[in-house]
Amino acid sequence: MKIYDAIVVGGGIIGGAIAFELARRNVGVLLLDSQSPGQEASWAAAGMLAPPPDSADAIPLVPLGRASLEIYPEFIAAIEEISGEKTGFRPYGAMEVLFGNDADRKLSTLIAVHHGLGLPAEVLRIDEAFELEPHLNRDLGAAALLRSEASVDNRALRRAVLRAAEASGAEIRSGCPVESVLQAAKRCTGVIAAGERIEGTSIVIAAGCFSARIEGVSQYAPVRPVRGQMVALNSERVEIGHVLRSEHGYIVPRGGGICLAGSTLENVGFEKRVTPDGLGKILAAALEIAPDLADASIIETWCGLRPDTPDHLPVLGPTDIEGLVMATGHFRNGILLTPITSRLIADWITDQRTIVSWDAFSPMRFADSSRDSV
Ligand SMILES: Cc1cc2nc3c(=O)[nH]c(=O)nc-3n(C[C@H](O)[C@H](O)[C@H](O)COP(=O)(O)OP(=O)(O)OC[C@H]3O[C@@H](n4cnc5c(N)ncnc54)[C@H](O)[C@@H]3O)c2cc1C
């Protein structure tokens, strides 16, 4: 029976990029997906590449996010060259927009937090903000420019990543749900997928919010879904250049008058549907930022399930089962963290080393605490 060097479980953007990175290092890799790969969170996302933390919980993630954003251009260049496809990478920066009487105070805090974390942020005068983005709300109270941020068309990217992985030699199987991880004497030996035993030396779990459903995984990756709803708008007269973020929502331009507005954070289990309440909040936030979008056409609505963890940080790295590696729980930042995740996991599998410390994200933080509580 064939023994793969590595089996990657889950063909979202994380699993796809890991398969690509391994295949181009001549590792024999098999990527398994329960459906057609890339149809879950990686399809649903907005594609912002934004390292600033959206809450205090996310502060430990900032160095990893910065490292990933730094290598994004070379990652995109490699994927576009090998796949022959465009990914809609837009390294044009983002703007934080603030409204209300305390906008100046919030701006000072925002600038201090960014600088404290080593993230570039510049105060914009109101007239400068309107010059850069003429469709901003005239009630704007304050604004900051985050020049180093970017965005990517995540749907195009996950398609290109899968194509690049295949072109580099990865074998991809759709409709192949992994049920359990096989192990013998504390060593991982393969998986059971669609009733079939498939052998591999390294097994990488990258099944997003579904990872904990795989037998033998939940103690390392107790991930759960957090629903996010999205709306796509098309306007003939409103063209937005930067990613625009307020405390209530965001607008991500795709070019050609199209932009995405998001999002909600909802704990509703694996239920995937959009709701009037969710869409109403998203549209209200988008119109607060850019009221001229009021007569845009709504061209699509959708939702997706973010892979969240108990401490809202990703689960990355080896477990105490030799050969079993986790790459999941990327919650709100999986698109941003794709290049660094694929590099770290591939470095670990090929050389047992990493270029940056990933101890804070170790799967053992959950496995050890679940043992302690027994
Ligand atoms: C509305 C929304 C907006 C977002 N915006 C952003 C953003 O702007 N920037 C950002 O960085 N991140 C964003 N995210 C987060 C980002 O989308 C995720 O963190 C990222 O896509 C996770 O990728 P993944 O490959 O781990 O998971 P997924 O894309 O969910 O892929 C998991 C894959 O595993 C497969 N699978 C599941 N179970 C099994 C099994 N048993 N066997 C085999 N295969 C299996 C699934 O079919 C799927 O293909 C957003 C998410 C949402 C929902």
The ligand as an SDF file (V2000), in Angstrom:
LIG
                    3D

 53 58  0  0  0  0  0  0  0  0999 V2000
  -17.6740   36.2400    6.8100 C   0  0  0  0  0  0  0  0  0  0  0  0
  -16.2070   35.9770    7.0260 C   0  0  0  0  0  0  0  0  0  0  0  0
  -15.2860   36.9860    6.7890 C   0  0  0  0  0  0  0  0  0  0  0  0
  -13.9300   36.7470    6.9770 C   0  0  0  0  0  0  0  0  0  0  0  0
  -13.0390   37.7260    6.6540 N   0  0  0  0  0  0  0  0  0  0  0  0
  -11.7130   37.4990    6.7850 C   0  0  0  0  0  0  0  0  0  0  0  0
  -10.7750   38.4940    6.3970 C   0  0  0  0  0  0  0  0  0  0  0  0
  -11.1610   39.5750    5.9290 O   0  0  0  0  0  0  0  0  0  0  0  0
   -9.4540   38.2470    6.5620 N   0  0  0  0  0  0  0  0  0  0  0  0
   -9.0000   37.0560    7.0810 C   0  0  0  0  0  0  0  0  0  0  0  0
   -7.7820   36.8880    7.2260 O   0  0  0  0  0  0  0  0  0  0  0  0
   -9.8750   36.0630    7.4290 N   0  0  0  0  0  0  0  0  0  0  0  0
  -11.2070   36.2650    7.2950 C   0  0  0  0  0  0  0  0  0  0  0  0
  -12.1050   35.2970    7.6460 N   0  0  0  0  0  0  0  0  0  0  0  0
  -11.5960   34.0620    8.2760 C   0  0  0  0  0  0  0  0  0  0  0  0
  -11.1030   33.0660    7.2390 C   0  0  0  0  0  0  0  0  0  0  0  0
  -12.0740   32.9190    6.2440 O   0  0  0  0  0  0  0  0  0  0  0  0
  -10.8140   31.7290    7.9000 C   0  0  0  0  0  0  0  0  0  0  0  0
   -9.9980   31.8900    9.0430 O   0  0  0  0  0  0  0  0  0  0  0  0
  -10.0900   30.8000    6.9180 C   0  0  0  0  0  0  0  0  0  0  0  0
  -10.7760   30.7540    5.6820 O   0  0  0  0  0  0  0  0  0  0  0  0
   -9.9610   29.4000    7.4740 C   0  0  0  0  0  0  0  0  0  0  0  0
   -9.4690   28.5920    6.4430 O   0  0  0  0  0  0  0  0  0  0  0  0
   -9.4150   27.0160    6.5930 P   0  0  0  0  0  0  0  0  0  0  0  0
   -8.7860   26.4990    5.3620 O   0  0  0  0  0  0  0  0  0  0  0  0
   -8.8110   26.6830    7.9130 O   0  0  0  0  0  0  0  0  0  0  0  0
  -10.9450   26.5760    6.7240 O   0  0  0  0  0  0  0  0  0  0  0  0
  -12.0800   26.3740    5.5910 P   0  0  0  0  0  0  0  0  0  0  0  0
  -11.9550   27.3450    4.5000 O   0  0  0  0  0  0  0  0  0  0  0  0
  -13.3810   26.3210    6.3280 O   0  0  0  0  0  0  0  0  0  0  0  0
  -11.7390   24.9690    5.0010 O   0  0  0  0  0  0  0  0  0  0  0  0
  -11.9070   23.7680    5.6970 C   0  0  0  0  0  0  0  0  0  0  0  0
  -12.0030   22.6520    4.6660 C   0  0  0  0  0  0  0  0  0  0  0  0
  -12.0000   21.4080    5.3550 O   0  0  0  0  0  0  0  0  0  0  0  0
  -12.9360   20.5540    4.7090 C   0  0  0  0  0  0  0  0  0  0  0  0
  -13.3310   19.5200    5.6810 N   0  0  0  0  0  0  0  0  0  0  0  0
  -14.1240   19.6750    6.7580 C   0  0  0  0  0  0  0  0  0  0  0  0
  -14.2190   18.4930    7.4250 N   0  0  0  0  0  0  0  0  0  0  0  0
  -13.4550   17.6120    6.7500 C   0  0  0  0  0  0  0  0  0  0  0  0
  -13.1650   16.2340    6.9330 C   0  0  0  0  0  0  0  0  0  0  0  0
  -13.6640   15.5410    7.9510 N   0  0  0  0  0  0  0  0  0  0  0  0
  -12.3710   15.6090    6.0270 N   0  0  0  0  0  0  0  0  0  0  0  0
  -11.8580   16.3000    4.9860 C   0  0  0  0  0  0  0  0  0  0  0  0
  -12.1100   17.6150    4.7580 N   0  0  0  0  0  0  0  0  0  0  0  0
  -12.8910   18.2480    5.6420 C   0  0  0  0  0  0  0  0  0  0  0  0
  -14.0570   21.4910    4.2930 C   0  0  0  0  0  0  0  0  0  0  0  0
  -14.8480   20.9360    3.2620 O   0  0  0  0  0  0  0  0  0  0  0  0
  -13.2710   22.7070    3.8480 C   0  0  0  0  0  0  0  0  0  0  0  0
  -12.9510   22.6600    2.4660 O   0  0  0  0  0  0  0  0  0  0  0  0
  -13.4740   35.4750    7.4430 C   0  0  0  0  0  0  0  0  0  0  0  0
  -14.4020   34.4560    7.6430 C   0  0  0  0  0  0  0  0  0  0  0  0
  -15.7500   34.6890    7.4350 C   0  0  0  0  0  0  0  0  0  0  0  0
  -16.7320   33.5680    7.6230 C   0  0  0  0  0  0  0  0  0  0  0  0
  1  2  1  0
  2  3  1  0
  2 52  2  0
  3  4  2  0
  4  5  1  0
  4 50  1  0
  5  6  2  0
  6  7  1  0
  6 13  1  0
  7  8  2  0
  7  9  1  0
  9 10  1  0
 10 11  2  0
 10 12  1  0
 12 13  2  0
 13 14  1  0
 14 15  1  0
 14 50  1  0
 15 16  1  0
 16 17  1  0
 16 18  1  0
 18 19  1  0
 18 20  1  0
 20 21  1  0
 20 22  1  0
 22 23  1  0
 23 24  1  0
 24 25  2  0
 24 26  1  0
 24 27  1  0
 27 28  1  0
 28 29  2  0
 28 30  1  0
 28 31  1  0
 31 32  1  0
 32 33  1  0
 33 34  1  0
 33 48  1  0
 34 35  1  0
 35 36  1  0
 35 46  1  0
 36 37  1  0
 36 45  1  0
 37 38  2  0
 38 39  1  0
 39 40  1  0
 39 45  2  0
 40 41  1  0
 40 42  2  0
 42 43  1  0
 43 44  2  0
 44 45  1  0
 46 47  1  0
 46 48  1  0
 48 49  1  0
 50 51  2  0
 51 52  1  0
 52 53  1  0
M  END
$$$$
